[in-house]
């Protein structure tokens, strides 16, 4: 339950942060998407408290993998926009 609550709060924090900085960061949508994915994984962990360690680790592993890909896309998208501005 603690892991699910932590993921849920972390996701909400990311979404709030993404909307707060949307004027300063061109790739804020990717941060919001990552927060949304965190929220989904957090809700799954809360809705499925009897999940085994294996299931929870698979959910967390998938979340980390997707979040890493989202961060890579955001990083490379941001670098192109800065290069064009210069």
N, CA, C and O atoms as a GROMACS GRO file, in nm:
protein
  344
    1UNK      N    1   0.083  -0.120   0.000
    1UNK     CA    2   0.000   0.000   0.000
    1UNK      C    3   0.088   0.126   0.000
    1UNK      O    4   0.056   0.225  -0.066
    2UNK      N    5   0.197   0.121   0.075
    2UNK     CA    6   0.285   0.236   0.083
    2UNK      C    7   0.349   0.267  -0.052
    2UNK      O    8   0.363   0.384  -0.089
    3UNK      N    9   0.388   0.164  -0.125
    3UNK     CA   10   0.446   0.184  -0.257
    3UNK      C   11   0.345   0.245  -0.353
    3UNK      O   12   0.378   0.336  -0.428
    4UNK      N   13   0.223   0.195  -0.350
    4UNK     CA   14   0.118   0.249  -0.438
    4UNK      C   15   0.089   0.394  -0.407
    4UNK      O   16   0.074   0.475  -0.498
    5UNK      N   17   0.080   0.429  -0.279
    5UNK     CA   18   0.056   0.567  -0.240
    5UNK      C   19   0.171   0.657  -0.280
    5UNK      O   20   0.150   0.770  -0.325
    6UNK      N   21   0.292   0.608  -0.264
    6UNK     CA   22   0.410   0.685  -0.303
    6UNK      C   23   0.412   0.711  -0.454
    6UNK      O   24   0.439   0.823  -0.498
    7UNK      N   25   0.382   0.609  -0.533
    7UNK     CA   26   0.378   0.626  -0.679
    7UNK      C   27   0.268   0.723  -0.720
    7UNK      O   28   0.288   0.807  -0.809
    8UNK      N   29   0.154   0.712  -0.656
    8UNK     CA   30   0.042   0.800  -0.688
    8UNK      C   31   0.076   0.946  -0.657
    8UNK      O   32   0.053   1.035  -0.739
    9UNK      N   33   0.130   0.972  -0.540
    9UNK     CA   34   0.167   1.109  -0.502
    9UNK      C   35   0.279   1.164  -0.589
    9UNK      O   36   0.279   1.281  -0.625
   10UNK      N   37   0.374   1.078  -0.623
   10UNK     CA   38   0.484   1.120  -0.710
   10UNK      C   39   0.432   1.158  -0.849
   10UNK      O   40   0.477   1.256  -0.909
   11UNK      N   41   0.338   1.080  -0.900
   11UNK     CA   42   0.278   1.109  -1.030
   11UNK      C   43   0.200   1.239  -1.029
   11UNK      O   44   0.210   1.319  -1.122
   12UNK      N   45   0.122   1.261  -0.924
   12UNK     CA   46   0.047   1.387  -0.913
   12UNK      C   47   0.144   1.505  -0.907
   12UNK      O   48   0.120   1.609  -0.968
   13UNK      N   49   0.252   1.488  -0.833
   13UNK     CA   50   0.352   1.594  -0.825
   13UNK      C   51   0.414   1.626  -0.960
   13UNK      O   52   0.436   1.743  -0.993
   14UNK      N   53   0.442   1.522  -1.039
   14UNK     CA   54   0.500   1.544  -1.173
   14UNK      C   55   0.401   1.617  -1.264
   14UNK      O   56   0.440   1.708  -1.338
   15UNK      N   57   0.275   1.578  -1.260
   15UNK     CA   58   0.175   1.644  -1.344
   15UNK      C   59   0.160   1.791  -1.304
   15UNK      O   60   0.154   1.878  -1.390
   16UNK      N   61   0.153   1.816  -1.175
   16UNK     CA   62   0.141   1.955  -1.128
   16UNK      C   63   0.263   2.035  -1.171
   16UNK      O   64   0.250   2.148  -1.217
   17UNK      N   65   0.383   1.977  -1.156
   17UNK     CA   66   0.505   2.046  -1.196
   17UNK      C   67   0.505   2.073  -1.347
   17UNK      O   68   0.544   2.182  -1.390
   18UNK      N   69   0.461   1.976  -1.425
   18UNK     CA   70   0.459   1.993  -1.571
   18UNK      C   71   0.370   2.110  -1.611
   18UNK      O   72   0.407   2.190  -1.697
   19UNK      N   73   0.254   2.120  -1.550
   19UNK     CA   74   0.164   2.231  -1.585
   19UNK      C   75   0.215   2.364  -1.530
   19UNK      O   76   0.188   2.469  -1.588
   20UNK      N   77   0.290   2.360  -1.420
   20UNK     CA   78   0.343   2.484  -1.363
   20UNK      C   79   0.454   2.542  -1.449
   20UNK      O   80   0.471   2.664  -1.454
   21UNK      N   81   0.532   2.457  -1.518
   21UNK     CA   82   0.646   2.505  -1.596
   21UNK      C   83   0.621   2.498  -1.746
   21UNK      O   84   0.716   2.505  -1.825
   22UNK      N   85   0.497   2.484  -1.786
   22UNK     CA   86   0.470   2.465  -1.929
   22UNK      C   87   0.510   2.584  -2.014
   22UNK      O   88   0.532   2.567  -2.134
   23UNK      N   89   0.521   2.702  -1.958
   23UNK     CA   90   0.566   2.819  -2.036
   23UNK      C   91   0.717   2.826  -2.049
   23UNK      O   92   0.769   2.885  -2.144
   24UNK      N   93   0.789   2.765  -1.954
   24UNK     CA   94   0.935   2.769  -1.957
   24UNK      C   95   0.998   2.649  -2.027
   24UNK      O   96   1.108   2.660  -2.083
   25UNK      N   97   0.930   2.535  -2.025
   25UNK     CA   98   0.986   2.412  -2.081
   25UNK      C   99   0.899   2.367  -2.198
   25UNK      O  100   0.780   2.342  -2.183
   26UNK      N  101   0.961   2.358  -2.314
   26UNK     CA  102   0.886   2.323  -2.435
   26UNK      C  103   0.836   2.177  -2.432
   26UNK      O  104   0.735   2.145  -2.494
   27UNK      N  105   0.905   2.091  -2.361
   27UNK     CA  106   0.868   1.950  -2.359
   27UNK      C  107   0.794   1.914  -2.230
   27UNK      O  108   0.811   1.803  -2.178
   28UNK      N  109   0.714   2.003  -2.179
   28UNK     CA  110   0.642   1.980  -2.054
   28UNK      C  111   0.540   1.866  -2.068
   28UNK      O  112   0.506   1.802  -1.969
   29UNK      N  113   0.493   1.842  -2.188
   29UNK     CA  114   0.396   1.735  -2.210
   29UNK      C  115   0.451   1.597  -2.177
   29UNK      O  116   0.379   1.510  -2.128
   30UNK      N  117   0.580   1.578  -2.204
   30UNK     CA  118   0.642   1.449  -2.172
   30UNK      C  119   0.648   1.429  -2.021
   30UNK      O  120   0.629   1.318  -1.973
   31UNK      N  121   0.674   1.535  -1.946
   31UNK     CA  122   0.676   1.526  -1.801
   31UNK      C  123   0.536   1.495  -1.748
   31UNK      O  124   0.520   1.418  -1.654
   32UNK      N  125   0.435   1.556  -1.809
   32UNK     CA  126   0.297   1.528  -1.769
   32UNK      C  127   0.260   1.383  -1.802
   32UNK      O  128   0.193   1.318  -1.723
   33UNK      N  129   0.304   1.334  -1.916
   33UNK     CA  130   0.278   1.195  -1.954
   33UNK      C  131   0.344   1.099  -1.855
   33UNK      O  132   0.284   1.000  -1.814
   34UNK      N  133   0.467   1.128  -1.816
   34UNK     CA  134   0.537   1.044  -1.719
   34UNK      C  135   0.463   1.046  -1.585
   34UNK      O  136   0.452   0.942  -1.519
   35UNK      N  137   0.413   1.161  -1.546
   35UNK     CA  138   0.335   1.169  -1.422
   35UNK      C  139   0.206   1.089  -1.432
   35UNK      O  140   0.166   1.023  -1.337
   36UNK      N  141   0.143   1.096  -1.547
   36UNK     CA  142   0.021   1.018  -1.568
   36UNK      C  143   0.047   0.868  -1.559
   36UNK      O  144  -0.034   0.794  -1.504
   37UNK      N  145   0.159   0.825  -1.614
   37UNK     CA  146   0.195   0.683  -1.605
   37UNK      C  147   0.222   0.643  -1.460
   37UNK      O  148   0.186   0.534  -1.418
   38UNK      N  149   0.286   0.732  -1.386
   38UNK     CA  150   0.309   0.705  -1.243
   38UNK      C  151   0.176   0.691  -1.169
   38UNK      O  152   0.161   0.604  -1.084
   39UNK      N  153   0.081   0.775  -1.203
   39UNK     CA  154  -0.050   0.769  -1.139
   39UNK      C  155  -0.118   0.635  -1.170
   39UNK      O  156  -0.175   0.573  -1.080
   40UNK      N  157  -0.111   0.591  -1.294
   40UNK     CA  158  -0.173   0.464  -1.333
   40UNK      C  159  -0.109   0.347  -1.257
   40UNK      O  160  -0.179   0.261  -1.205
   41UNK      N  161   0.024   0.345  -1.251
   41UNK     CA  162   0.092   0.236  -1.180
   41UNK      C  163   0.061   0.242  -1.031
   41UNK      O  164   0.045   0.139  -0.966
   42UNK      N  165   0.053   0.363  -0.975
   42UNK     CA  166   0.017   0.378  -0.834
   42UNK      C  167  -0.123   0.328  -0.805
   42UNK      O  168  -0.145   0.261  -0.704
   43UNK      N  169  -0.217   0.359  -0.893
   43UNK     CA  170  -0.354   0.311  -0.875
   43UNK      C  171  -0.360   0.159  -0.886
   43UNK      O  172  -0.430   0.093  -0.810
   44UNK      N  173  -0.286   0.102  -0.982
   44UNK     CA  174  -0.281  -0.044  -0.995
   44UNK      C  175  -0.225  -0.108  -0.869
   44UNK      O  176  -0.276  -0.211  -0.824
   45UNK      N  177  -0.122  -0.050  -0.812
   45UNK     CA  178  -0.062  -0.105  -0.690
   45UNK      C  179  -0.160  -0.094  -0.572
   45UNK      O  180  -0.164  -0.183  -0.488
   46UNK      N  181  -0.236   0.015  -0.566
   46UNK     CA  182  -0.334   0.031  -0.458
   46UNK      C  183  -0.455  -0.060  -0.476
   46UNK      O  184  -0.509  -0.113  -0.379
   47UNK      N  185  -0.497  -0.079  -0.600
   47UNK     CA  186  -0.615  -0.161  -0.627
   47UNK      C  187  -0.585  -0.310  -0.615
   47UNK      O  188  -0.677  -0.392  -0.606
   48UNK      N  189  -0.458  -0.345  -0.616
   48UNK     CA  190  -0.417  -0.485  -0.615
   48UNK      C  191  -0.321  -0.511  -0.499
   48UNK      O  192  -0.206  -0.551  -0.522
   49UNK      N  193  -0.365  -0.488  -0.376
   49UNK     CA  194  -0.272  -0.496  -0.262
   49UNK      C  195  -0.220  -0.637  -0.235
   49UNK      O  196  -0.114  -0.653  -0.174
   50UNK      N  197  -0.291  -0.739  -0.279
   50UNK     CA  198  -0.245  -0.875  -0.255
   50UNK      C  199  -0.148  -0.924  -0.362
   50UNK      O  200  -0.116  -1.043  -0.367
   51UNK      N  201  -0.103  -0.834  -0.446
   51UNK     CA  202  -0.009  -0.872  -0.553
   51UNK      C  203   0.121  -0.924  -0.491
   51UNK      O  204   0.167  -0.877  -0.387
   52UNK      N  205   0.176  -1.020  -0.556
   52UNK     CA  206   0.302  -1.075  -0.508
   52UNK      C  207   0.415  -0.979  -0.539
   52UNK      O  208   0.398  -0.882  -0.613
   53UNK      N  209   0.528  -1.007  -0.484
   53UNK     CA  210   0.646  -0.925  -0.508
   53UNK      C  211   0.682  -0.928  -0.656
   53UNK      O  212   0.728  -0.828  -0.710
   54UNK      N  213   0.661  -1.039  -0.720
   54UNK     CA  214   0.692  -1.052  -0.863
   54UNK      C  215   0.606  -0.958  -0.947
   54UNK      O  216   0.657  -0.887  -1.033
   55UNK      N  217   0.475  -0.956  -0.922
   55UNK     CA  218   0.385  -0.870  -0.998
   55UNK      C  219   0.418  -0.723  -0.974
   55UNK      O  220   0.424  -0.644  -1.068
   56UNK      N  221   0.441  -0.687  -0.849
   56UNK     CA  222   0.473  -0.548  -0.818
   56UNK      C  223   0.605  -0.507  -0.880
   56UNK      O  224   0.619  -0.395  -0.928
   57UNK      N  225   0.704  -0.597  -0.880
   57UNK     CA  226   0.832  -0.563  -0.941
   57UNK      C  227   0.819  -0.551  -1.093
   57UNK      O  228   0.888  -0.469  -1.154
   58UNK      N  229   0.732  -0.631  -1.154
   58UNK     CA  230   0.710  -0.617  -1.298
   58UNK      C  231   0.642  -0.485  -1.331
   58UNK      O  232   0.679  -0.419  -1.428
   59UNK      N  233   0.544  -0.445  -1.250
   59UNK     CA  234   0.479  -0.315  -1.270
   59UNK      C  235   0.578  -0.201  -1.254
   59UNK      O  236   0.581  -0.109  -1.336
   60UNK      N  237   0.659  -0.207  -1.150
   60UNK     CA  238   0.757  -0.101  -1.127
   60UNK      C  239   0.864  -0.101  -1.235
   60UNK      O  240   0.908   0.005  -1.279
   61UNK      N  241   0.906  -0.219  -1.279
   61UNK     CA  242   1.005  -0.227  -1.386
   61UNK      C  243   0.952  -0.167  -1.515
   61UNK      O  244   1.024  -0.095  -1.584
   62UNK      N  245   0.828  -0.197  -1.548
   62UNK     CA  246   0.767  -0.140  -1.669
   62UNK      C  247   0.755   0.011  -1.657
   62UNK      O  248   0.780   0.084  -1.754
   63UNK      N  249   0.718   0.059  -1.538
   63UNK     CA  250   0.705   0.203  -1.516
   63UNK      C  251   0.840   0.272  -1.531
   63UNK      O  252   0.848   0.379  -1.591
   64UNK      N  253   0.945   0.213  -1.477
   64UNK     CA  254   1.078   0.272  -1.486
   64UNK      C  255   1.126   0.272  -1.631
   64UNK      O  256   1.186   0.370  -1.677
   65UNK      N  257   1.099   0.164  -1.704
   65UNK     CA  258   1.139   0.157  -1.844
   65UNK      C  259   1.069   0.263  -1.928
   65UNK      O  260   1.133   0.333  -2.006
   66UNK      N  261   0.938   0.276  -1.912
   66UNK     CA  262   0.862   0.375  -1.988
   66UNK      C  263   0.905   0.516  -1.950
   66UNK      O  264   0.920   0.602  -2.036
   67UNK      N  265   0.925   0.540  -1.821
   67UNK     CA  266   0.966   0.673  -1.777
   67UNK      C  267   1.104   0.708  -1.833
   67UNK      O  268   1.128   0.823  -1.869
   68UNK      N  269   1.194   0.612  -1.839
   68UNK     CA  270   1.326   0.636  -1.897
   68UNK      C  271   1.317   0.673  -2.045
   68UNK      O  272   1.387   0.764  -2.090
   69UNK      N  273   1.233   0.604  -2.118
   69UNK     CA  274   1.215   0.635  -2.261
   69UNK      C  275   1.155   0.775  -2.278
   69UNK      O  276   1.197   0.851  -2.365
   70UNK      N  277   1.057   0.808  -2.194
   70UNK     CA  278   0.995   0.941  -2.200
   70UNK      C  279   1.098   1.049  -2.171
   70UNK      O  280   1.100   1.152  -2.238
   71UNK      N  281   1.183   1.027  -2.072
   71UNK     CA  282   1.287   1.126  -2.040
   71UNK      C  283   1.388   1.140  -2.154
   71UNK      O  284   1.432   1.251  -2.183
   72UNK      N  285   1.424   1.030  -2.218
   72UNK     CA  286   1.516   1.038  -2.332
   72UNK      C  287   1.454   1.116  -2.447
   72UNK      O  288   1.522   1.198  -2.509
   73UNK      N  289   1.328   1.091  -2.475
   73UNK     CA  290   1.260   1.165  -2.582
   73UNK      C  291   1.255   1.313  -2.548
   73UNK      O  292   1.282   1.398  -2.634
   74UNK      N  293   1.222   1.345  -2.424
   74UNK     CA  294   1.215   1.486  -2.383
   74UNK      C  295   1.352   1.551  -2.391
   74UNK      O  296   1.363   1.667  -2.432
   75UNK      N  297   1.457   1.479  -2.353
   75UNK     CA  298   1.591   1.535  -2.355
   75UNK      C  299   1.636   1.565  -2.498
   75UNK      O  300   1.691   1.672  -2.525
   76UNK      N  301   1.614   1.471  -2.589
   76UNK     CA  302   1.657   1.493  -2.726
   76UNK      C  303   1.568   1.593  -2.799
   76UNK      O  304   1.616   1.665  -2.887
   77UNK      N  305   1.441   1.599  -2.765
   77UNK     CA  306   1.353   1.700  -2.825
   77UNK      C  307   1.394   1.839  -2.781
   77UNK      O  308   1.394   1.931  -2.862
   78UNK      N  309   1.427   1.854  -2.656
   78UNK     CA  310   1.470   1.983  -2.603
   78UNK      C  311   1.602   2.029  -2.663
   78UNK      O  312   1.621   2.149  -2.684
   79UNK      N  313   1.693   1.936  -2.690
   79UNK     CA  314   1.823   1.975  -2.744
   79UNK      C  315   1.810   2.026  -2.886
   79UNK      O  316   1.886   2.114  -2.927
   80UNK      N  317   1.716   1.973  -2.963
   80UNK     CA  318   1.695   2.021  -3.100
   80UNK      C  319   1.638   2.162  -3.098
   80UNK      O  320   1.677   2.245  -3.180
   81UNK      N  321   1.546   2.191  -3.008
   81UNK     CA  322   1.486   2.323  -3.006
   81UNK      C  323   1.586   2.429  -2.962
   81UNK      O  324   1.580   2.542  -3.010
   82UNK      N  325   1.680   2.393  -2.872
   82UNK     CA  326   1.783   2.489  -2.832
   82UNK      C  327   1.883   2.511  -2.945
   82UNK      O  328   1.934   2.622  -2.962
   83UNK      N  329   1.913   2.407  -3.022
   83UNK     CA  330   2.007   2.421  -3.132
   83UNK      C  331   1.949   2.509  -3.242
   83UNK      O  332   2.022   2.585  -3.306
   84UNK      N  333   1.819   2.500  -3.265
   84UNK     CA  334   1.755   2.583  -3.368
   84UNK      C  335   1.747   2.729  -3.324
   84UNK      O  336   1.754   2.819  -3.408
   85UNK      N  337   1.732   2.752  -3.195
   85UNK     CA  338   1.721   2.888  -3.144
   85UNK      C  339   1.854   2.962  -3.150
   85UNK      O  340   1.856   3.085  -3.159
   86UNK      N  341   1.964   2.888  -3.144
   86UNK     CA  342   2.097   2.951  -3.141
   86UNK      C  343   2.144   2.994  -3.275
   86UNK      O  344   2.254   3.049  -3.287
   0.00000   0.00000   0.00000
